Amino acid sequence: MSKRISFEFFPPKTEKGREKLLNTQKNLLAKKPEFFSCTFGAGGSTRDNTRQMVDLLREQHADTAPHLSCIGQSRDEIMELVNGYKESGVRRIVALRGDLPSGMGYAQSEVKYADDLVALIREETGDHFHLEVAAYPENHPQSRSFDDDIAHFQRKISAGADSGITQYFYNADAYGYYMDELRRRGCDAPVYPGVMPILNVANLFRFSDNCRYPALAAQPSGRHPRRRAGGESVRRGSGDPPLRAPAGDGRPGPALLHHEPVRPDSAGAG
Protein backbone atom coordinates (compact mmCIF):
# COMPACT_ATOMS: atom_id res chain seq x y z
CA MET A 1 0.00 0.00 0.00
CA SER A 2 1.20 3.51 -0.75
CA LYS A 3 1.70 5.76 2.25
CA ARG A 4 -0.90 8.42 2.99
CA ILE A 5 -2.52 10.33 5.81
CA SER A 6 -6.05 11.71 6.06
CA PHE A 7 -8.30 13.37 8.61
CA GLU A 8 -12.01 12.86 9.28
CA PHE A 9 -14.27 15.67 10.53
CA PHE A 10 -17.74 15.92 12.03
CA PRO A 11 -19.76 18.71 10.31
CA PRO A 12 -20.32 21.52 12.86
CA LYS A 13 -23.83 22.83 13.44
CA THR A 14 -22.95 26.51 13.99
CA GLU A 15 -21.11 29.23 12.12
CA LYS A 16 -18.60 29.49 14.97
CA GLY A 17 -18.01 25.75 14.77
CA ARG A 18 -17.43 25.92 11.03
CA GLU A 19 -14.87 28.71 11.48
CA LYS A 20 -13.02 26.67 14.12
CA LEU A 21 -13.02 23.58 11.92
CA LEU A 22 -11.64 25.47 8.93
CA ASN A 23 -8.86 26.85 11.14
CA THR A 24 -8.15 23.32 12.35
CA GLN A 25 -7.99 22.11 8.76
CA LYS A 26 -5.57 24.92 7.92
CA ASN A 27 -3.27 23.77 10.75
CA LEU A 28 -3.51 20.14 9.65
CA LEU A 29 -2.43 21.03 6.10
CA ALA A 30 1.12 21.08 7.47
CA LYS A 31 0.84 17.26 7.76
CA LYS A 32 0.37 17.07 3.96
CA PRO A 33 -2.72 14.85 4.07
CA GLU A 34 -3.87 13.06 0.94
CA PHE A 35 -7.46 13.93 1.75
CA PHE A 36 -9.94 15.12 4.35
CA SER A 37 -13.39 13.62 4.85
CA CYS A 38 -16.63 14.80 6.44
CA THR A 39 -19.10 12.49 8.18
CA PHE A 40 -22.79 11.98 7.41
CA GLY A 41 -25.42 11.57 10.15
CA ALA A 42 -27.76 8.62 10.59
CA GLY A 43 -30.44 8.58 7.90
CA GLY A 44 -28.98 11.68 6.27
CA SER A 45 -29.55 13.82 9.38
CA THR A 46 -26.50 15.99 8.55
CA ARG A 47 -27.08 15.85 4.79
CA ASP A 48 -27.07 19.62 4.18
CA ASN A 49 -24.38 20.31 6.80
CA THR A 50 -22.10 17.69 5.25
CA ARG A 51 -22.55 19.06 1.74
CA GLN A 52 -21.95 22.64 2.86
CA MET A 53 -18.89 21.66 4.92
CA VAL A 54 -17.37 19.67 2.06
CA ASP A 55 -17.63 22.75 -0.18
CA LEU A 56 -15.89 24.89 2.45
CA LEU A 57 -13.18 22.33 3.17
CA ARG A 58 -12.47 21.91 -0.55
CA GLU A 59 -11.58 25.60 -0.78
CA GLN A 60 -8.48 24.79 1.30
CA HIS A 61 -7.87 21.21 0.07
CA ALA A 62 -9.46 20.01 -3.16
CA ASP A 63 -9.43 16.33 -2.20
CA THR A 64 -12.12 16.41 0.47
CA ALA A 65 -14.45 13.42 0.54
CA PRO A 66 -18.05 13.41 1.73
CA HIS A 67 -19.23 10.38 3.67
CA LEU A 68 -22.44 9.08 2.13
CA SER A 69 -24.72 6.52 3.75
CA CYS A 70 -27.64 4.84 2.01
CA ILE A 71 -29.91 3.95 4.95
CA GLY A 72 -32.89 6.27 5.25
CA GLN A 73 -32.53 7.74 1.76
CA SER A 74 -34.22 6.96 -1.52
CA ARG A 75 -32.25 6.07 -4.64
CA ASP A 76 -33.12 9.49 -6.10
CA GLU A 77 -31.95 11.31 -2.96
CA ILE A 78 -28.67 9.42 -3.05
CA MET A 79 -28.08 10.20 -6.72
CA GLU A 80 -28.98 13.85 -6.23
CA LEU A 81 -26.10 14.09 -3.77
CA VAL A 82 -23.73 11.98 -5.88
CA ASN A 83 -24.41 13.98 -9.05
CA GLY A 84 -24.06 17.23 -7.15
CA TYR A 85 -20.68 16.16 -5.83
CA LYS A 86 -19.61 15.08 -9.31
CA GLU A 87 -20.62 18.43 -10.82
CA SER A 88 -18.71 20.32 -8.13
CA GLY A 89 -15.51 18.37 -8.83
CA VAL A 90 -15.44 15.96 -5.87
CA ARG A 91 -13.45 12.84 -6.83
CA ARG A 92 -13.67 10.73 -3.67
CA ILE A 93 -16.61 9.40 -1.61
CA VAL A 94 -16.64 7.33 1.59
CA ALA A 95 -19.56 4.98 0.82
CA LEU A 96 -21.29 3.50 3.87
CA ARG A 97 -24.46 1.70 4.86
CA GLY A 98 -24.89 4.02 7.82
CA ASP A 99 -26.78 3.69 11.07
CA LEU A 100 -30.52 3.14 11.19
CA PRO A 101 -32.33 6.16 12.66
CA SER A 102 -34.52 5.33 15.63
CA GLY A 103 -37.73 3.63 14.57
CA MET A 104 -36.64 2.92 11.02
CA GLY A 105 -36.35 -0.56 9.53
CA TYR A 106 -34.32 -1.75 6.56
CA ALA A 107 -37.49 -2.23 4.52
CA GLN A 108 -37.88 1.56 4.39
CA SER A 109 -34.62 1.99 2.48
CA GLU A 110 -34.33 1.40 -1.26
CA VAL A 111 -30.57 0.86 -1.04
CA LYS A 112 -29.93 -1.26 2.03
CA TYR A 113 -26.22 -2.14 2.13
CA ALA A 114 -22.88 -0.52 1.36
CA ASP A 115 -22.12 -2.92 -1.51
CA ASP A 116 -25.45 -1.89 -3.11
CA LEU A 117 -24.48 1.77 -2.70
CA VAL A 118 -21.07 1.17 -4.27
CA ALA A 119 -22.68 -0.68 -7.19
CA LEU A 120 -25.18 2.16 -7.71
CA ILE A 121 -22.48 4.85 -7.77
CA ARG A 122 -20.38 2.81 -10.20
CA GLU A 123 -23.41 2.13 -12.42
CA GLU A 124 -24.32 5.83 -12.61
CA THR A 125 -20.91 7.55 -12.60
CA GLY A 126 -18.41 4.95 -13.83
CA ASP A 127 -14.90 5.47 -12.50
CA HIS A 128 -15.31 9.16 -11.66
CA PHE A 129 -15.02 8.59 -7.90
CA HIS A 130 -12.43 6.85 -5.76
CA LEU A 131 -14.70 4.90 -3.42
CA GLU A 132 -13.60 4.23 0.15
CA VAL A 133 -15.58 1.75 2.26
CA ALA A 134 -15.56 0.66 5.89
CA ALA A 135 -13.61 -2.29 7.29
CA TYR A 136 -13.87 -3.82 10.75
CA PRO A 137 -10.77 -5.62 12.09
CA GLU A 138 -12.56 -6.22 15.41
CA ASN A 139 -15.99 -7.04 13.95
CA HIS A 140 -18.97 -4.86 13.13
CA PRO A 141 -21.38 -4.95 16.11
CA GLN A 142 -24.10 -6.48 13.90
CA SER A 143 -21.96 -9.10 12.17
CA ARG A 144 -22.63 -12.77 12.85
CA SER A 145 -18.94 -13.73 12.84
CA PHE A 146 -15.46 -12.71 11.76
CA ASP A 147 -15.93 -14.69 8.51
CA ASP A 148 -19.19 -12.82 7.91
CA ASP A 149 -17.37 -9.49 8.30
CA ILE A 150 -14.65 -10.51 5.85
CA ALA A 151 -17.28 -11.61 3.32
CA HIS A 152 -19.10 -8.28 3.63
CA PHE A 153 -15.91 -6.37 2.90
CA GLN A 154 -15.11 -8.57 -0.09
CA ARG A 155 -18.59 -7.88 -1.51
CA LYS A 156 -17.96 -4.14 -1.32
CA ILE A 157 -14.67 -4.51 -3.20
CA SER A 158 -16.32 -6.77 -5.80
CA ALA A 159 -19.03 -4.15 -6.29
CA GLY A 160 -16.38 -1.59 -7.25
CA ALA A 161 -14.87 -0.06 -4.10
CA ASP A 162 -11.20 0.96 -4.35
CA SER A 163 -10.03 0.72 -0.76
CA GLY A 164 -11.11 0.40 2.86
CA ILE A 165 -10.71 2.48 5.99
CA THR A 166 -11.05 0.64 9.28
CA GLN A 167 -13.11 1.47 12.30
CA TYR A 168 -10.77 2.72 15.02
CA PHE A 169 -9.00 -0.01 16.98
CA TYR A 170 -6.41 -0.43 19.72
CA ASN A 171 -5.25 -3.95 18.98
CA ALA A 172 -2.61 -4.20 16.27
CA ASP A 173 -2.94 -8.00 16.27
CA ALA A 174 -6.55 -7.73 15.08
CA TYR A 175 -5.60 -5.49 12.15
CA GLY A 176 -2.72 -7.77 11.15
CA TYR A 177 -4.91 -10.86 11.33
CA TYR A 178 -7.66 -9.14 9.33
CA MET A 179 -5.20 -8.21 6.57
CA ASP A 180 -3.71 -11.73 6.53
CA GLU A 181 -7.17 -13.23 6.14
CA LEU A 182 -8.12 -10.88 3.31
CA ARG A 183 -4.93 -11.76 1.42
CA ARG A 184 -5.43 -15.48 2.10
CA ARG A 185 -8.89 -15.20 0.54
CA GLY A 186 -7.59 -13.43 -2.55
CA CYS A 187 -8.58 -9.84 -1.69
CA ASP A 188 -5.65 -7.48 -2.26
CA ALA A 189 -7.50 -4.16 -1.87
CA PRO A 190 -5.73 -1.64 0.39
CA VAL A 191 -7.23 -1.35 3.87
CA TYR A 192 -5.97 1.65 5.81
CA PRO A 193 -6.17 1.74 9.63
CA GLY A 194 -8.29 4.41 11.26
CA VAL A 195 -6.92 6.01 14.41
CA MET A 196 -8.88 7.65 17.22
CA PRO A 197 -6.38 9.58 19.36
CA ILE A 198 -7.23 9.12 23.05
CA LEU A 199 -7.81 12.65 24.29
CA ASN A 200 -10.49 11.81 26.85
CA VAL A 201 -10.91 8.21 27.98
CA ALA A 202 -14.44 8.68 29.35
CA ASN A 203 -15.59 10.25 26.07
CA LEU A 204 -13.96 7.46 24.10
CA PHE A 205 -15.84 4.79 26.03
CA ARG A 206 -19.09 6.75 25.75
CA PHE A 207 -18.62 7.14 21.98
CA SER A 208 -17.86 3.42 21.65
CA ASP A 209 -20.97 2.54 23.63
CA ASN A 210 -23.11 4.79 21.42
CA CYS A 211 -21.68 3.09 18.34
CA ARG A 212 -22.26 -0.33 19.95
CA TYR A 213 -18.65 -1.00 18.96
CA PRO A 214 -16.93 -3.73 21.00
CA ALA A 215 -13.32 -2.64 20.44
CA LEU A 216 -12.91 -1.51 24.03
CA ALA A 217 -14.68 -4.38 25.72
CA ALA A 218 -13.08 -5.37 29.02
CA GLN A 219 -13.42 -9.05 28.09
CA PRO A 220 -12.40 -10.73 24.84
CA SER A 221 -15.15 -11.55 22.34
CA GLY A 222 -15.52 -15.13 21.19
CA ARG A 223 -16.53 -13.89 17.74
CA HIS A 224 -13.01 -12.71 16.91
CA PRO A 225 -10.03 -15.10 16.73
CA ARG A 226 -7.52 -12.44 17.77
CA ARG A 227 -9.58 -10.36 20.22
CA ARG A 228 -7.89 -9.78 23.53
CA ALA A 229 -9.06 -7.89 26.60
CA GLY A 230 -8.29 -4.27 25.82
CA GLY A 231 -10.81 -2.05 27.58
CA GLU A 232 -9.14 -1.97 30.97
CA SER A 233 -5.67 -1.27 29.60
CA VAL A 234 -6.99 1.70 27.62
CA ARG A 235 -8.94 2.86 30.69
CA ARG A 236 -5.66 2.83 32.65
CA GLY A 237 -3.84 4.61 29.82
CA SER A 238 -1.65 1.61 29.08
CA GLY A 239 -3.19 0.34 25.85
CA ASP A 240 -0.92 -0.71 23.01
CA PRO A 241 -0.29 1.93 20.32
CA PRO A 242 -2.81 1.02 17.61
CA LEU A 243 -0.33 1.17 14.75
CA ARG A 244 2.56 -0.75 16.29
CA ALA A 245 2.80 -4.10 14.53
CA PRO A 246 3.48 -7.04 16.84
CA ALA A 247 7.23 -7.42 17.25
CA GLY A 248 8.88 -10.03 15.10
CA ASP A 249 5.87 -11.06 13.04
CA GLY A 250 7.45 -9.88 9.79
CA ARG A 251 4.47 -7.77 8.67
CA PRO A 252 5.05 -4.36 7.10
CA GLY A 253 3.61 -1.52 9.14
CA PRO A 254 0.36 0.15 8.12
CA ALA A 255 0.65 2.76 5.40
CA LEU A 256 -1.88 5.33 6.58
CA LEU A 257 -3.00 7.30 9.57
CA HIS A 258 -6.68 8.09 9.09
CA HIS A 259 -7.55 10.20 12.14
CA GLU A 260 -11.22 9.67 12.93
CA PRO A 261 -13.13 11.68 13.88
CA VAL A 262 -11.73 15.19 14.47
CA ARG A 263 -13.85 17.78 16.26
CA PRO A 264 -12.90 21.46 15.98
CA ASP A 265 -12.75 21.86 19.77
CA SER A 266 -10.24 19.04 20.27
CA ALA A 267 -8.12 18.91 17.13
CA GLY A 268 -4.72 20.34 16.58
CA ALA A 269 -1.73 20.08 14.34
CA GLY A 270 0.41 18.22 16.85
C-alpha positions in Angstrom: 0.0 0.0 0.0 1.2 3.5 -0.7 1.7 5.8 2.3 -0.9 8.4 3.0 -2.5 10.3 5.8 -6.0 11.7 6.1 -8.3 13.4 8.6 -12.0 12.9 9.3 -14.3 15.7 10.5 -17.7 15.9 12.0 -19.8 18.7 10.3 -20.3 21.5 12.9 -23.8 22.8 13.4 -22.9 26.5 14.0 -21.1 29.2 12.1 -18.6 29.5 15.0 -18.0 25.7 14.8 -17.4 25.9 11.0 -14.9 28.7 11.5 -13.0 26.7 14.1 -13.0 23.6 11.9 -11.6 25.5 8.9 -8.9 26.9 11.1 -8.1 23.3 12.4 -8.0 22.1 8.8 -5.6 24.9 7.9 -3.3 23.8 10.8 -3.5 20.1 9.6 -2.4 21.0 6.1 1.1 21.1 7.5 0.8 17.3 7.8 0.4 17.1 4.0 -2.7 14.8 4.1 -3.9 13.1 0.9 -7.5 13.9 1.7 -9.9 15.1 4.3 -13.4 13.6 4.9 -16.6 14.8 6.4 -19.1 12.5 8.2 -22.8 12.0 7.4 -25.4 11.6 10.2 -27.8 8.6 10.6 -30.4 8.6 7.9 -29.0 11.7 6.3 -29.6 13.8 9.4 -26.5 16.0 8.5 -27.1 15.8 4.8 -27.1 19.6 4.2 -24.4 20.3 6.8 -22.1 17.7 5.2 -22.5 19.1 1.7 -21.9 22.6 2.9 -18.9 21.7 4.9 -17.4 19.7 2.1 -17.6 22.7 -0.2 -15.9 24.9 2.5 -13.2 22.3 3.2 -12.5 21.9 -0.6 -11.6 25.6 -0.8 -8.5 24.8 1.3 -7.9 21.2 0.1 -9.5 20.0 -3.2 -9.4 16.3 -2.2 -12.1 16.4 0.5 -14.5 13.4 0.5 -18.0 13.4 1.7 -19.2 10.4 3.7 -22.4 9.1 2.1 -24.7 6.5 3.8 -27.6 4.8 2.0 -29.9 4.0 4.9 -32.9 6.3 5.2 -32.5 7.7 1.8 -34.2 7.0 -1.5 -32.2 6.1 -4.6 -33.1 9.5 -6.1 -32.0 11.3 -3.0 -28.7 9.4 -3.1 -28.1 10.2 -6.7 -29.0 13.8 -6.2 -26.1 14.1 -3.8 -23.7 12.0 -5.9 -24.4 14.0 -9.0 -24.1 17.2 -7.2 -20.7 16.2 -5.8 -19.6 15.1 -9.3 -20.6 18.4 -10.8 -18.7 20.3 -8.1 -15.5 18.4 -8.8 -15.4 16.0 -5.9 -13.5 12.8 -6.8 -13.7 10.7 -3.7 -16.6 9.4 -1.6 -16.6 7.3 1.6 -19.6 5.0 0.8 -21.3 3.5 3.9 -24.5 1.7 4.9 -24.9 4.0 7.8 -26.8 3.7 11.1 -30.5 3.1 11.2 -32.3 6.2 12.7 -34.5 5.3 15.6 -37.7 3.6 14.6 -36.6 2.9 11.0 -36.4 -0.6 9.5 -34.3 -1.7 6.6 -37.5 -2.2 4.5 -37.9 1.6 4.4 -34.6 2.0 2.5 -34.3 1.4 -1.3 -30.6 0.9 -1.0 -29.9 -1.3 2.0 -26.2 -2.1 2.1 -22.9 -0.5 1.4 -22.1 -2.9 -1.5 -25.4 -1.9 -3.1 -24.5 1.8 -2.7 -21.1 1.2 -4.3 -22.7 -0.7 -7.2 -25.2 2.2 -7.7 -22.5 4.8 -7.8 -20.4 2.8 -10.2 -23.4 2.1 -12.4 -24.3 5.8 -12.6 -20.9 7.5 -12.6 -18.4 5.0 -13.8 -14.9 5.5 -12.5 -15.3 9.2 -11.7 -15.0 8.6 -7.9 -12.4 6.9 -5.8 -14.7 4.9 -3.4 -13.6 4.2 0.1 -15.6 1.7 2.3 -15.6 0.7 5.9 -13.6 -2.3 7.3 -13.9 -3.8 10.8 -10.8 -5.6 12.1 -12.6 -6.2 15.4 -16.0 -7.0 13.9 -19.0 -4.9 13.1 -21.4 -5.0 16.1 -24.1 -6.5 13.9 -22.0 -9.1 12.2 -22.6 -12.8 12.9 -18.9 -13.7 12.8 -15.5 -12.7 11.8 -15.9 -14.7 8.5 -19.2 -12.8 7.9 -17.4 -9.5 8.3 -14.6 -10.5 5.8 -17.3 -11.6 3.3 -19.1 -8.3 3.6 -15.9 -6.4 2.9 -15.1 -8.6 -0.1 -18.6 -7.9 -1.5 -18.0 -4.1 -1.3 -14.7 -4.5 -3.2 -16.3 -6.8 -5.8 -19.0 -4.1 -6.3 -16.4 -1.6 -7.3 -14.9 -0.1 -4.1 -11.2 1.0 -4.4 -10.0 0.7 -0.8 -11.1 0.4 2.9 -10.7 2.5 6.0 -11.0 0.6 9.3 -13.1 1.5 12.3 -10.8 2.7 15.0 -9.0 0.0 17.0 -6.4 -0.4 19.7 -5.2 -4.0 19.0 -2.6 -4.2 16.3 -2.9 -8.0 16.3 -6.5 -7.7 15.1 -5.6 -5.5 12.1 -2.7 -7.8 11.1 -4.9 -10.9 11.3 -7.7 -9.1 9.3 -5.2 -8.2 6.6 -3.7 -11.7 6.5 -7.2 -13.2 6.1 -8.1 -10.9 3.3 -4.9 -11.8 1.4 -5.4 -15.5 2.1 -8.9 -15.2 0.5 -7.6 -13.4 -2.6 -8.6 -9.8 -1.7 -5.7 -7.5 -2.3 -7.5 -4.2 -1.9 -5.7 -1.6 0.4 -7.2 -1.4 3.9 -6.0 1.6 5.8 -6.2 1.7 9.6 -8.3 4.4 11.3 -6.9 6.0 14.4 -8.9 7.6 17.2 -6.4 9.6 19.4 -7.2 9.1 23.0 -7.8 12.7 24.3 -10.5 11.8 26.9 -10.9 8.2 28.0 -14.4 8.7 29.3 -15.6 10.2 26.1 -14.0 7.5 24.1 -15.8 4.8 26.0 -19.1 6.8 25.7 -18.6 7.1 22.0 -17.9 3.4 21.6 -21.0 2.5 23.6 -23.1 4.8 21.4 -21.7 3.1 18.3 -22.3 -0.3 19.9 -18.7 -1.0 19.0 -16.9 -3.7 21.0 -13.3 -2.6 20.4 -12.9 -1.5 24.0 -14.7 -4.4 25.7 -13.1 -5.4 29.0 -13.4 -9.1 28.1 -12.4 -10.7 24.8 -15.1 -11.5 22.3 -15.5 -15.1 21.2 -16.5 -13.9 17.7 -13.0 -12.7 16.9 -10.0 -15.1 16.7 -7.5 -12.4 17.8 -9.6 -10.4 20.2 -7.9 -9.8 23.5 -9.1 -7.9 26.6 -8.3 -4.3 25.8 -10.8 -2.1 27.6 -9.1 -2.0 31.0 -5.7 -1.3 29.6 -7.0 1.7 27.6 -8.9 2.9 30.7 -5.7 2.8 32.6 -3.8 4.6 29.8 -1.6 1.6 29.1 -3.2 0.3 25.8 -0.9 -0.7 23.0 -0.3 1.9 20.3 -2.8 1.0 17.6 -0.3 1.2 14.7 2.6 -0.7 16.3 2.8 -4.1 14.5 3.5 -7.0 16.8 7.2 -7.4 17.2 8.9 -10.0 15.1 5.9 -11.1 13.0 7.4 -9.9 9.8 4.5 -7.8 8.7 5.0 -4.4 7.1 3.6 -1.5 9.1 0.4 0.2 8.1 0.6 2.8 5.4 -1.9 5.3 6.6 -3.0 7.3 9.6 -6.7 8.1 9.1 -7.6 10.2 12.1 -11.2 9.7 12.9 -13.1 11.7 13.9 -11.7 15.2 14.5 -13.9 17.8 16.3 -12.9 21.5 16.0 -12.8 21.9 19.8 -10.2 19.0 20.3 -8.1 18.9 17.1 -4.7 20.3 16.6 -1.7 20.1 14.3 0.4 18.2 16.9 
